[in-house]
C-alpha cells in the first residue's frame, strides 16, 4: 500500500477571489503563494504545509472544478492549545462568531468565511 504524507490542498470556489484572498491572509494568517501563476486562477494560499486553492465560482470552465457553486462541508486546521485559545480571542476581536464544540478527544471552534464556507480550528491538547 502506498503512503500519503499529508493533505496538500483544499480547492474551494469563492464569489470574489480578491476578497477571499485578503480574508484568508488577514484573518487566518495564510500567505499568497505563487502569485502571478496560472493567470491568477487558482489563487494558492499557504499556511505552513497546508494549501488552499481558491477558484472563482463564476468564470471559465475548468475540468477539475465540476460544479460552479460555493460549497464545501468544512475543513479543519489544527492548532496547539495556546494557539487554539488565541484563535478564539482573535476571531471574537474581529467580530467573527465562532461556536465551540467538545469532541471528547479534541476541542473545536467552527466559523465561516465571507462565502459561508465552514472552517474548523481544532486541538487535541485538552488541557
The first five atom37 places (N, CA, C, CB, O) and aatype in JSON, in Angstrom:
{
  "aatype": [20, 20, 20, 20, 20, 20, 20, 20, 20, 20, 20, 20, 20, 20, 20, 20, 20, 20, 20, 20, 20, 20, 20, 20, 20, 20, 20, 20, 20, 20, 20, 20, 20, 20, 20, 20, 20, 20, 20, 20, 20, 20, 20, 20, 20, 20, 20, 20, 20, 20, 20, 20, 20, 20, 20, 20, 20, 20, 20, 20, 20, 20, 20, 20, 20, 20, 20, 20, 20, 20, 20, 20, 20, 20, 20, 20, 20, 20, 20, 20, 20, 20, 20, 20, 20, 20, 20, 20, 20, 20, 20, 20, 20, 20, 20, 20, 20, 20, 20, 20, 20, 20, 20, 20, 20, 20, 20, 20, 20, 20, 20, 20, 20, 20, 20, 20, 20, 20, 20, 20, 20, 20, 20, 20, 20, 20, 20],
  "atom_mask": [
    [1, 1, 1, 1, 1],
    [1, 1, 1, 1, 1],
    [1, 1, 1, 1, 1],
    [1, 1, 1, 1, 1],
    [1, 1, 1, 1, 1],
    [1, 1, 1, 1, 1],
    [1, 1, 1, 1, 1],
    [1, 1, 1, 1, 1],
    [1, 1, 1, 1, 1],
    [1, 1, 1, 1, 1],
    [1, 1, 1, 1, 1],
    [1, 1, 1, 1, 1],
    [1, 1, 1, 1, 1],
    [1, 1, 1, 1, 1],
    [1, 1, 1, 1, 1],
    [1, 1, 1, 1, 1],
    [1, 1, 1, 1, 1],
    [1, 1, 1, 1, 1],
    [1, 1, 1, 1, 1],
    [1, 1, 1, 1, 1],
    [1, 1, 1, 1, 1],
    [1, 1, 1, 1, 1],
    [1, 1, 1, 1, 1],
    [1, 1, 1, 1, 1],
    [1, 1, 1, 1, 1],
    [1, 1, 1, 1, 1],
    [1, 1, 1, 1, 1],
    [1, 1, 1, 1, 1],
    [1, 1, 1, 1, 1],
    [1, 1, 1, 1, 1],
    [1, 1, 1, 1, 1],
    [1, 1, 1, 1, 1],
    [1, 1, 1, 1, 1],
    [1, 1, 1, 1, 1],
    [1, 1, 1, 1, 1],
    [1, 1, 1, 1, 1],
    [1, 1, 1, 1, 1],
    [1, 1, 1, 1, 1],
    [1, 1, 1, 1, 1],
    [1, 1, 1, 1, 1],
    [1, 1, 1, 1, 1],
    [1, 1, 1, 1, 1],
    [1, 1, 1, 1, 1],
    [1, 1, 1, 1, 1],
    [1, 1, 1, 1, 1],
    [1, 1, 1, 1, 1],
    [1, 1, 1, 1, 1],
    [1, 1, 1, 1, 1],
    [1, 1, 1, 1, 1],
    [1, 1, 1, 1, 1],
    [1, 1, 1, 1, 1],
    [1, 1, 1, 1, 1],
    [1, 1, 1, 1, 1],
    [1, 1, 1, 1, 1],
    [1, 1, 1, 1, 1],
    [1, 1, 1, 1, 1],
    [1, 1, 1, 1, 1],
    [1, 1, 1, 1, 1],
    [1, 1, 1, 1, 1],
    [1, 1, 1, 1, 1],
    [1, 1, 1, 1, 1],
    [1, 1, 1, 1, 1],
    [1, 1, 1, 1, 1],
    [1, 1, 1, 1, 1],
    [1, 1, 1, 1, 1],
    [1, 1, 1, 1, 1],
    [1, 1, 1, 1, 1],
    [1, 1, 1, 1, 1],
    [1, 1, 1, 1, 1],
    [1, 1, 1, 1, 1],
    [1, 1, 1, 1, 1],
    [1, 1, 1, 1, 1],
    [1, 1, 1, 1, 1],
    [1, 1, 1, 1, 1],
    [1, 1, 1, 1, 1],
    [1, 1, 1, 1, 1],
    [1, 1, 1, 1, 1],
    [1, 1, 1, 1, 1],
    [1, 1, 1, 1, 1],
    [1, 1, 1, 1, 1],
    [1, 1, 1, 1, 1],
    [1, 1, 1, 1, 1],
    [1, 1, 1, 1, 1],
    [1, 1, 1, 1, 1],
    [1, 1, 1, 1, 1],
    [1, 1, 1, 1, 1],
    [1, 1, 1, 1, 1],
    [1, 1, 1, 1, 1],
    [1, 1, 1, 1, 1],
    [1, 1, 1, 1, 1],
    [1, 1, 1, 1, 1],
    [1, 1, 1, 1, 1],
    [1, 1, 1, 1, 1],
    [1, 1, 1, 1, 1],
    [1, 1, 1, 1, 1],
    [1, 1, 1, 1, 1],
    [1, 1, 1, 1, 1],
    [1, 1, 1, 1, 1],
    [1, 1, 1, 1, 1],
    [1, 1, 1, 1, 1],
    [1, 1, 1, 1, 1],
    [1, 1, 1, 1, 1],
    [1, 1, 1, 1, 1],
    [1, 1, 1, 1, 1],
    [1, 1, 1, 1, 1],
    [1, 1, 1, 1, 1],
    [1, 1, 1, 1, 1],
    [1, 1, 1, 1, 1],
    [1, 1, 1, 1, 1],
    [1, 1, 1, 1, 1],
    [1, 1, 1, 1, 1],
    [1, 1, 1, 1, 1],
    [1, 1, 1, 1, 1],
    [1, 1, 1, 1, 1],
    [1, 1, 1, 1, 1],
    [1, 1, 1, 1, 1],
    [1, 1, 1, 1, 1],
    [1, 1, 1, 1, 1],
    [1, 1, 1, 1, 1],
    [1, 1, 1, 1, 1],
    [1, 1, 1, 1, 1],
    [1, 1, 1, 1, 1],
    [1, 1, 1, 1, 1],
    [1, 1, 1, 1, 1],
    [1, 1, 1, 1, 1],
    [1, 1, 1, 1, 1],
    [1, 1, 1, 1, 1]
  ],
  "atom_positions": [
    [[0.85, -1.19, 0.0], [0.0, 0.0, 0.0], [0.88, 1.24, 0.0], [-0.96, 0.01, 1.22], [1.85, 1.31, 0.76]],
    [[0.56, 2.19, -0.83], [1.35, 3.43, -0.85], [1.01, 4.29, 0.35], [1.1, 4.21, -2.15], [-0.07, 4.16, 0.92]],
    [[1.93, 5.17, 0.73], [1.74, 6.05, 1.87], [1.58, 7.48, 1.39], [2.93, 5.94, 2.85], [2.31, 7.96, 0.52]],
    [[0.62, 8.15, 1.95], [0.44, 9.57, 1.69], [1.02, 10.35, 2.86], [-1.05, 9.91, 1.47], [1.03, 9.87, 3.99]],
    [[1.5, 11.53, 2.59], [2.18, 12.32, 3.62], [1.25, 13.26, 4.38], [3.28, 13.11, 3.0], [1.31, 13.34, 5.61]],
    [[0.41, 13.97, 3.67], [-0.44, 14.98, 4.31], [-1.45, 15.49, 3.3], [0.41, 16.14, 4.87], [-1.36, 15.17, 2.11]],
    [[-2.38, 16.26, 3.75], [-3.29, 16.96, 2.86], [-2.47, 18.01, 2.12], [-4.5, 17.62, 3.65], [-1.78, 18.81, 2.76]],
    [[-2.53, 18.03, 0.8], [-1.78, 19.01, 0.03], [-2.55, 20.32, -0.06], [-1.48, 18.47, -1.38], [-2.02, 21.37, 0.29]],
    [[-3.79, 20.25, -0.54], [-4.59, 21.47, -0.61], [-6.07, 21.13, -0.65], [-4.2, 22.31, -1.83], [-6.47, 20.01, -0.97]],
    [[-6.86, 22.12, -0.33], [-8.31, 22.07, -0.46], [-8.67, 23.08, -1.52], [-9.06, 22.36, 0.92], [-8.23, 24.23, -1.45]],
    [[-9.45, 22.68, -2.52], [-9.89, 23.59, -3.58], [-11.31, 24.03, -3.27], [-9.8, 22.92, -4.99], [-12.21, 23.2, -3.12]],
    [[-11.5, 25.33, -3.17], [-12.84, 25.85, -2.9], [-13.17, 26.94, -3.9], [-12.95, 26.38, -1.45], [-12.29, 27.66, -4.38]],
    [[-14.44, 27.05, -4.2], [-14.9, 28.11, -5.08], [-15.41, 29.27, -4.24], [-16.01, 27.6, -6.05], [-16.03, 29.06, -3.2]],
    [[-15.14, 30.47, -4.68], [-15.5, 31.67, -3.93], [-16.13, 32.69, -4.87], [-14.26, 32.28, -3.23], [-15.91, 32.67, -6.08]],
    [[-16.92, 33.58, -4.29], [-17.6, 34.61, -5.08], [-16.63, 35.68, -5.56], [-18.71, 35.24, -4.27], [-16.8, 36.21, -6.66]],
    [[-15.62, 36.02, -4.76], [-14.71, 37.12, -5.07], [-13.3, 36.7, -4.67], [-15.14, 38.44, -4.34], [-12.98, 36.64, -3.48]],
    [[-12.45, 36.41, -5.66], [-11.09, 35.93, -5.38], [-10.29, 36.91, -4.52], [-10.34, 35.68, -6.68], [-9.63, 36.5, -3.56]],
    [[-10.35, 38.19, -4.85], [-9.56, 39.19, -4.11], [-10.03, 39.28, -2.66], [-9.66, 40.57, -4.78], [-9.22, 39.31, -1.74]],
    [[-11.35, 39.32, -2.47], [-11.89, 39.41, -1.1], [-11.49, 38.18, -0.28], [-13.43, 39.55, -1.13], [-11.06, 38.32, 0.87]],
    [[-11.64, 37.0, -0.85], [-11.31, 35.78, -0.11], [-9.81, 35.68, 0.15], [-11.78, 34.55, -0.88], [-9.4, 35.21, 1.21]],
    [[-8.99, 36.11, -0.81], [-7.54, 36.12, -0.6], [-7.19, 37.0, 0.6], [-6.8, 36.61, -1.87], [-6.44, 36.59, 1.48]],
    [[-7.74, 38.21, 0.63], [-7.49, 39.11, 1.76], [-7.96, 38.49, 3.07], [-8.18, 40.47, 1.53], [-7.26, 38.56, 4.07]],
    [[-9.15, 37.9, 3.06], [-9.73, 37.34, 4.28], [-8.86, 36.22, 4.84], [-11.15, 36.83, 4.02], [-8.53, 36.22, 6.03]],
    [[-8.49, 35.26, 4.01], [-7.68, 34.14, 4.49], [-6.3, 34.61, 4.95], [-7.52, 33.09, 3.39], [-5.74, 34.06, 5.9]],
    [[-5.75, 35.62, 4.3], [-4.44, 36.15, 4.71], [-4.55, 36.98, 5.99], [-3.83, 37.0, 3.59], [-3.78, 36.78, 6.93]],
    [[-5.5, 37.9, 6.04], [-5.61, 38.81, 7.18], [-6.2, 38.17, 8.43], [-6.44, 39.99, 6.8], [-5.77, 38.47, 9.54]],
    [[-7.17, 37.3, 8.26], [-7.85, 36.71, 9.42], [-7.13, 35.46, 9.92], [-9.28, 36.37, 9.06], [-6.98, 35.28, 11.13]],
    [[-6.68, 34.59, 9.0], [-6.1, 33.31, 9.42], [-4.59, 33.21, 9.24], [-6.75, 32.2, 8.66], [-3.99, 32.22, 9.64]],
    [[-3.98, 34.23, 8.65], [-2.53, 34.23, 8.53], [-1.97, 33.43, 7.37], [-1.95, 33.72, 9.77], [-0.77, 33.13, 7.34]],
    [[-2.81, 33.08, 6.39], [-2.29, 32.4, 5.18], [-1.44, 33.39, 4.4], [-3.44, 31.84, 4.29], [-1.61, 34.6, 4.54]],
    [[-0.53, 32.88, 3.59], [0.26, 33.74, 2.71], [-0.04, 33.35, 1.26], [1.79, 33.62, 3.01], [-0.3, 32.19, 0.95]],
    [[-0.01, 34.35, 0.39], [-0.26, 34.12, -1.03], [0.97, 33.46, -1.63], [-0.6, 35.46, -1.79], [2.06, 34.03, -1.61]],
    [[0.8, 32.26, -2.13], [1.91, 31.53, -2.75], [1.76, 31.55, -4.27], [1.96, 30.06, -2.23], [0.64, 31.56, -4.79]],
    [[2.86, 31.57, -4.96], [2.9, 31.53, -6.42], [2.11, 32.65, -7.09], [2.39, 30.2, -6.91], [1.43, 32.4, -8.08]],
    [[2.18, 33.88, -6.58], [1.43, 34.95, -7.24], [1.88, 35.12, -8.69], [1.59, 36.28, -6.48], [3.06, 34.96, -9.01]],
    [[0.94, 35.45, -9.55], [1.24, 35.66, -10.96], [1.22, 34.4, -11.79], [2.57, 36.29, -11.09], [1.36, 34.47, -13.01]],
    [[1.04, 33.25, -11.18], [0.99, 31.99, -11.93], [-0.41, 31.72, -12.42], [1.47, 30.82, -11.06], [-1.39, 32.2, -11.85]],
    [[-0.52, 30.95, -13.48], [-1.78, 30.42, -14.0], [-2.8, 31.52, -14.29], [-2.37, 29.43, -13.01], [-4.01, 31.3, -14.17]],
    [[-2.32, 32.68, -14.66], [-3.19, 33.83, -14.95], [-4.11, 34.14, -13.77], [-4.02, 33.56, -16.2], [-5.23, 34.63, -13.95]],
    [[-3.62, 33.87, -12.55], [-4.35, 34.22, -11.34], [-5.38, 33.22, -10.86], [-5.01, 35.49, -11.55], [-6.03, 33.46, -9.84]],
    [[-5.55, 32.11, -11.57], [-6.53, 31.09, -11.16], [-5.87, 29.72, -11.21], [-7.79, 31.13, -12.07], [-5.44, 29.29, -12.28]],
    [[-5.77, 29.04, -10.1], [-6.3, 29.42, -8.8], [-5.34, 30.35, -8.06], [-6.57, 28.17, -7.96], [-4.18, 30.51, -8.43]],
    [[-5.87, 30.96, -7.0], [-5.03, 31.67, -6.03], [-4.64, 30.63, -4.99], [-5.79, 32.92, -5.38], [-5.5, 30.03, -4.35]],
    [[-3.34, 30.41, -4.84], [-2.86, 29.43, -3.88], [-2.44, 30.15, -2.6], [-1.67, 28.61, -4.46], [-1.61, 31.07, -2.63]],
    [[-3.01, 29.73, -1.49], [-2.71, 30.31, -0.19], [-2.1, 29.23, 0.69], [-3.98, 30.92, 0.48], [-2.57, 28.1, 0.69]],
    [[-1.05, 29.58, 1.43], [-0.36, 28.59, 2.26], [-0.25, 29.01, 3.7], [1.0, 28.33, 1.71], [-0.11, 30.19, 4.04]],
    [[-0.32, 28.01, 4.54], [-0.11, 28.15, 5.98], [0.77, 26.97, 6.36], [-1.48, 28.19, 6.82], [0.26, 25.88, 6.61]],
    [[2.08, 27.19, 6.41], [2.99, 26.06, 6.57], [2.8, 25.11, 5.39], [2.75, 25.32, 7.93], [2.79, 25.56, 4.24]],
    [[2.64, 23.81, 5.66], [2.46, 22.86, 4.56], [1.03, 22.77, 4.04], [2.91, 21.5, 5.0], [0.76, 22.03, 3.09]],
    [[0.1, 23.5, 4.64], [-1.3, 23.44, 4.26], [-1.6, 24.47, 3.18], [-2.21, 23.67, 5.47], [-1.24, 25.64, 3.32]],
    [[-2.25, 24.04, 2.1], [-2.57, 24.94, 1.0], [-4.07, 24.96, 0.74], [-1.82, 24.52, -0.27], [-4.76, 23.95, 0.89]],
    [[-4.55, 26.12, 0.34], [-5.92, 26.29, -0.13], [-5.82, 26.85, -1.54], [-6.76, 27.23, 0.81], [-5.07, 27.8, -1.79]],
    [[-6.58, 26.27, -2.47], [-6.66, 26.77, -3.83], [-8.02, 27.43, -4.01], [-6.44, 25.63, -4.88], [-9.05, 26.77, -3.93]],
    [[-8.02, 28.74, -4.25], [-9.27, 29.48, -4.44], [-9.58, 29.59, -5.93], [-9.18, 30.89, -3.79], [-8.75, 30.04, -6.72]],
    [[-10.78, 29.18, -6.29], [-11.26, 29.26, -7.67], [-12.51, 30.14, -7.7], [-11.57, 27.83, -8.24], [-13.27, 30.16, -6.74]],
    [[-12.72, 30.87, -8.8], [-13.93, 31.68, -8.89], [-15.16, 30.8, -9.11], [-13.8, 32.71, -10.03], [-15.12, 29.86, -9.9]],
    [[-16.24, 31.12, -8.41], [-17.49, 30.38, -8.6], [-18.07, 30.68, -9.98], [-18.52, 30.74, -7.5], [-18.74, 29.83, -10.58]],
    [[-17.82, 31.86, -10.48], [-18.25, 32.24, -11.83], [-17.01, 32.49, -12.66], [-19.17, 33.5, -11.8], [-16.06, 33.11, -12.18]],
    [[-17.0, 32.03, -13.88], [-15.84, 32.28, -14.71], [-15.59, 31.13, -15.66], [-14.61, 32.51, -13.87], [-16.52, 30.4, -16.02]],
    [[-14.34, 30.97, -16.08], [-14.04, 29.96, -17.09], [-14.29, 28.55, -16.58], [-12.59, 30.09, -17.55], [-14.1, 28.25, -15.4]],
    [[-14.71, 27.68, -17.49], [-14.89, 26.27, -17.14], [-13.53, 25.62, -16.96], [-15.73, 25.52, -18.22], [-12.66, 25.74, -17.82]],
    [[-13.37, 24.94, -15.86], [-12.13, 24.25, -15.56], [-12.48, 22.78, -15.3], [-11.39, 24.89, -14.33], [-13.36, 22.5, -14.49]],
    [[-11.82, 21.85, -15.97], [-12.22, 20.44, -15.86], [-12.11, 19.87, -14.45], [-11.38, 19.61, -16.78], [-12.82, 18.92, -14.12]],
    [[-11.25, 20.43, -13.61], [-11.09, 19.88, -12.26], [-12.04, 20.52, -11.25], [-9.66, 20.07, -11.79], [-12.02, 20.16, -10.07]],
    [[-12.88, 21.45, -11.7], [-13.92, 22.04, -10.86], [-15.26, 21.74, -11.54], [-13.71, 23.62, -10.66], [-15.75, 22.55, -12.33]],
    [[-15.85, 20.55, -11.23], [-17.04, 20.13, -11.96], [-18.28, 20.97, -11.7], [-17.33, 18.72, -11.64], [-19.12, 21.11, -12.58]],
    [[-18.41, 21.54, -10.51], [-19.6, 22.33, -10.19], [-19.18, 23.75, -9.88], [-20.38, 21.71, -9.01], [-18.22, 23.99, -9.14]],
    [[-19.9, 24.68, -10.42], [-19.61, 26.09, -10.19], [-20.55, 26.64, -9.12], [-19.74, 26.9, -11.49], [-21.41, 27.48, -9.4]],
    [[-20.39, 26.16, -7.91], [-21.17, 26.7, -6.82], [-20.24, 26.9, -5.63], [-22.36, 25.78, -6.45], [-19.12, 26.4, -5.61]],
    [[-20.72, 27.62, -4.65], [-19.93, 27.89, -3.46], [-20.33, 26.86, -2.43], [-20.14, 29.36, -2.93], [-21.37, 26.98, -1.79]],
    [[-19.48, 25.81, -2.27], [-19.86, 24.7, -1.4], [-18.65, 23.91, -0.94], [-20.85, 23.79, -2.11], [-17.78, 23.55, -1.74]],
    [[-18.61, 23.66, 0.33], [-17.68, 22.71, 0.95], [-18.29, 22.43, 2.32], [-16.18, 23.29, 1.05], [-18.83, 23.35, 2.94]],
    [[-18.23, 21.2, 2.79], [-18.82, 20.9, 4.1], [-18.06, 21.69, 5.17], [-18.77, 19.37, 4.4], [-18.65, 22.54, 5.84]],
    [[-16.8, 21.42, 5.32], [-15.9, 22.22, 6.14], [-14.5, 21.65, 6.0], [-16.35, 22.25, 7.63], [-14.32, 20.54, 5.51]],
    [[-13.53, 22.41, 6.43], [-12.19, 21.86, 6.59], [-11.62, 22.36, 7.9], [-11.28, 22.23, 5.4], [-11.96, 23.44, 8.37]],
    [[-10.74, 21.53, 8.47], [-10.21, 21.82, 9.8], [-8.73, 22.13, 9.74], [-10.46, 20.64, 10.73], [-7.96, 21.52, 9.0]],
    [[-8.35, 23.09, 10.55], [-6.96, 23.47, 10.73], [-6.58, 23.14, 12.16], [-6.73, 25.0, 10.42], [-7.33, 23.43, 13.1]],
    [[-5.44, 22.53, 12.33], [-5.0, 22.06, 13.65], [-4.14, 23.09, 14.35], [-4.24, 20.74, 13.51], [-3.31, 23.75, 13.72]],
    [[-4.34, 23.23, 15.66], [-3.55, 24.17, 16.46], [-3.19, 23.52, 17.79], [-4.33, 25.5, 16.7], [-3.86, 22.59, 18.24]],
    [[-2.12, 24.02, 18.42], [-1.85, 23.58, 19.78], [-2.78, 24.35, 20.71], [-0.33, 23.81, 20.17], [-3.46, 25.28, 20.27]],
    [[-2.83, 23.98, 21.98], [-3.79, 24.57, 22.91], [-3.65, 26.1, 23.04], [-3.62, 23.93, 24.27], [-4.65, 26.8, 22.97]],
    [[-2.42, 26.62, 23.24], [-2.32, 28.07, 23.37], [-2.83, 28.82, 22.13], [-0.88, 28.46, 23.63], [-3.5, 29.85, 22.26]],
    [[-2.53, 28.3, 20.94], [-2.99, 28.96, 19.72], [-4.48, 28.77, 19.49], [-2.21, 28.43, 18.54], [-5.13, 29.62, 18.89]],
    [[-5.03, 27.65, 19.96], [-6.48, 27.43, 19.89], [-7.21, 28.5, 20.7], [-6.84, 26.01, 20.41], [-8.2, 29.08, 20.25]],
    [[-6.71, 28.75, 21.91], [-7.32, 29.78, 22.76], [-7.13, 31.17, 22.16], [-6.72, 29.73, 24.17], [-8.04, 32.0, 22.2]],
    [[-5.94, 31.42, 21.62], [-5.67, 32.7, 20.99], [-6.56, 32.92, 19.77], [-4.19, 32.79, 20.59], [-7.04, 34.03, 19.54]],
    [[-6.78, 31.87, 18.99], [-7.65, 31.98, 17.81], [-9.05, 32.41, 18.21], [-7.7, 30.64, 17.05], [-9.66, 33.25, 17.54]],
    [[-9.57, 31.85, 19.29], [-10.91, 32.23, 19.75], [-10.96, 33.72, 20.08], [-11.32, 31.4, 20.98], [-11.9, 34.42, 19.7]],
    [[-9.95, 34.19, 20.79], [-9.91, 35.6, 21.18], [-9.77, 36.5, 19.96], [-8.75, 35.85, 22.15], [-10.45, 37.52, 19.87]],
    [[-8.9, 36.14, 19.03], [-8.67, 36.99, 17.86], [-9.87, 37.01, 16.92], [-7.45, 36.51, 17.11], [-10.2, 38.05, 16.35]],
    [[-10.52, 35.86, 16.75], [-11.72, 35.84, 15.91], [-12.81, 36.72, 16.53], [-12.24, 34.38, 15.74], [-13.46, 37.49, 15.84]],
    [[-12.99, 36.59, 17.84], [-14.0, 37.4, 18.54], [-13.68, 38.89, 18.4], [-14.08, 37.01, 20.04], [-14.58, 39.7, 18.19]],
    [[-12.4, 39.25, 18.52], [-11.99, 40.64, 18.4], [-12.28, 41.19, 17.0], [-10.5, 40.79, 18.72], [-12.5, 42.39, 16.84]],
    [[-12.29, 40.32, 16.0], [-12.58, 40.74, 14.63], [-14.07, 40.63, 14.3], [-11.76, 39.9, 13.65], [-14.48, 40.85, 13.16]],
    [[-14.87, 40.29, 15.32], [-16.3, 40.2, 15.11], [-16.75, 38.95, 14.39], [-16.76, 41.38, 14.35], [-17.85, 38.9, 13.84]],
    [[-15.91, 37.93, 14.39], [-16.24, 36.67, 13.72], [-16.77, 35.7, 14.77], [-15.0, 36.07, 12.96], [-16.05, 35.32, 15.69]],
    [[-18.03, 35.31, 14.63], [-18.68, 34.42, 15.59], [-18.16, 33.0, 15.4], [-20.22, 34.47, 15.43], [-18.17, 32.47, 14.29]],
    [[-17.71, 32.39, 16.49], [-17.23, 31.01, 16.47], [-18.0, 30.22, 17.52], [-15.69, 30.94, 16.72], [-18.28, 30.71, 18.61]],
    [[-18.33, 28.98, 17.17], [-19.05, 28.08, 18.07], [-18.1, 27.01, 18.56], [-20.28, 27.45, 17.36], [-17.43, 26.35, 17.76]],
    [[-18.04, 26.83, 19.88], [-17.17, 25.83, 20.49], [-17.88, 24.48, 20.54], [-16.74, 26.27, 21.92], [-19.08, 24.4, 20.76]],
    [[-17.1, 23.41, 20.32], [-17.65, 22.07, 20.46], [-16.6, 21.15, 21.07], [-18.13, 21.51, 19.1], [-15.45, 21.14, 20.64]],
    [[-17.02, 20.39, 22.08], [-16.16, 19.39, 22.74], [-16.41, 18.06, 22.05], [-16.45, 19.31, 24.29], [-17.53, 17.53, 22.09]],
    [[-15.38, 17.5, 21.42], [-15.5, 16.23, 20.7], [-14.94, 15.06, 21.51], [-14.78, 16.32, 19.37], [-14.67, 14.0, 20.94]],
    [[-14.78, 15.22, 22.79], [-14.23, 14.18, 23.66], [-12.72, 14.05, 23.5], [-14.91, 12.83, 23.35], [-11.99, 14.18, 24.49]],
    [[-12.24, 13.8, 22.3], [-10.79, 13.65, 22.07], [-10.15, 14.96, 21.63], [-10.53, 12.58, 21.03], [-8.93, 15.09, 21.61]],
    [[-11.0, 15.92, 21.27], [-10.49, 17.21, 20.8], [-11.52, 18.29, 21.11], [-10.17, 17.17, 19.28], [-12.68, 18.01, 21.39]],
    [[-11.05, 19.53, 21.03], [-11.93, 20.69, 21.12], [-11.84, 21.43, 19.79], [-11.54, 21.63, 22.32], [-10.78, 21.51, 19.18]],
    [[-12.98, 21.96, 19.35], [-13.02, 22.66, 18.07], [-13.85, 23.92, 18.18], [-13.58, 21.75, 16.98], [-14.75, 24.04, 19.01]],
    [[-13.51, 24.87, 17.33], [-14.38, 26.01, 17.11], [-14.72, 26.02, 15.62], [-13.69, 27.37, 17.56], [-13.9, 25.68, 14.77]],
    [[-15.94, 26.42, 15.33], [-16.44, 26.47, 13.96], [-16.86, 27.9, 13.65], [-17.62, 25.48, 13.75], [-17.47, 28.58, 14.47]],
    [[-16.53, 28.34, 12.44], [-16.87, 29.69, 12.0], [-16.92, 29.69, 10.48], [-15.84, 30.75, 12.53], [-16.63, 28.67, 9.86]],
    [[-17.29, 30.82, 9.88], [-17.48, 30.88, 8.44], [-16.62, 31.96, 7.8], [-18.94, 31.12, 8.11], [-16.34, 33.0, 8.4]],
    [[-16.2, 31.69, 6.56], [-15.5, 32.69, 5.76], [-16.54, 33.58, 5.08], [-14.55, 32.02, 4.71], [-17.74, 33.34, 5.25]],
    [[-16.14, 34.59, 4.31], [-17.11, 35.5, 3.7], [-18.1, 34.84, 2.74], [-16.37, 36.57, 2.97], [-19.18, 35.39, 2.5]],
    [[-17.76, 33.66, 2.18], [-18.67, 32.98, 1.28], [-19.54, 31.94, 1.98], [-17.89, 32.31, 0.18], [-20.32, 31.24, 1.33]],
    [[-19.42, 31.85, 3.29], [-20.23, 30.9, 4.05], [-19.61, 29.53, 4.21], [-21.53, 30.75, 3.41], [-20.25, 28.63, 4.76]],
    [[-18.37, 29.33, 3.73], [-17.69, 28.05, 3.95], [-17.43, 27.89, 5.44], [-16.36, 27.96, 3.13], [-16.97, 28.82, 6.1]],
    [[-17.72, 26.72, 5.96], [-17.46, 26.49, 7.38], [-16.02, 26.03, 7.58], [-18.45, 25.44, 7.96], [-15.54, 25.12, 6.9]],
    [[-15.34, 26.67, 8.52], [-13.98, 26.3, 8.88], [-13.98, 25.83, 10.32], [-13.0, 27.49, 8.68], [-14.83, 26.21, 11.12]],
    [[-13.0, 25.0, 10.63], [-12.85, 24.49, 11.99], [-11.4, 24.67, 12.4], [-13.28, 22.98, 12.09], [-10.48, 24.42, 11.61]],
    [[-11.19, 25.1, 13.62], [-9.87, 25.04, 14.23], [-9.99, 24.05, 15.38], [-9.36, 26.47, 14.72], [-10.88, 24.18, 16.23]],
    [[-9.11, 23.08, 15.39], [-9.21, 22.01, 16.37], [-7.89, 21.81, 17.1], [-9.63, 20.71, 15.7], [-6.81, 22.05, 16.55]],
    [[-7.99, 21.37, 18.35], [-6.81, 21.0, 19.12], [-7.07, 19.69, 19.82], [-6.43, 22.1, 20.14], [-8.17, 19.42, 20.28]],
    [[-6.04, 18.88, 19.89], [-6.11, 17.62, 20.63], [-5.49, 17.76, 22.01], [-5.4, 16.51, 19.85], [-5.48, 16.81, 22.8]],
    [[-4.99, 18.95, 22.31], [-4.44, 19.26, 23.62], [-5.59, 19.83, 24.46], [-3.23, 20.28, 23.52], [-5.93, 21.0, 24.34]],
    [[-6.17, 19.0, 25.3], [-7.38, 19.39, 26.02], [-7.1, 20.2, 27.29], [-8.16, 18.16, 26.38], [-8.0, 20.86, 27.8]],
    [[-5.9, 20.17, 27.79], [-5.55, 20.95, 28.99], [-4.22, 21.6, 28.82], [-5.55, 20.08, 30.25], [-3.75, 22.3, 29.72]]
  ]
}
